[in-house]
Amino acid sequence: MIVAPASPGFSTTAEALRLRKWQLGPGQPTLVMDQFSAEDFNLIVDDRGDVHVSSTDGRFYLGYFPLGRPGGDGEGWKIAVTGTAKVRGYQMSFDMETPADVVAAAVARVLETSRRR
């Protein structure tokens, strides 16, 4: 059996090369905030209108900064999970124009990975 060598480059279709429509703009922050229950999370709205959410154990933090995070460079969202003595935590940021749907998906995944002790 002889196998024909692959041709150089790539092959595609005209349909695959068509432009996509991408969601742009900040969207509705309630898509993110509606994921938090009052029994497991604390919510604070400060005098600037920024929203801060933390887990009752204090290891999860979400900040929403509609006018940009003070001292940040266009940062609109901040997610942080504090580590333990043996495992480092992590954090992620999204700018003010990141669609809330994208942030909501990230938050949903973080919440899915948490578990009660």
Secondary structure, DSSP 8 states (H G I E B T S, - for coil): -------SS----TTTTS------S---THHHHTT--TTTEEEEE-TTS-EEEEETTS-EEEEE-TT--TTSSSEEEEEEE---SSS--EEEEEETTS-HHHHHHHHHHHHHH----
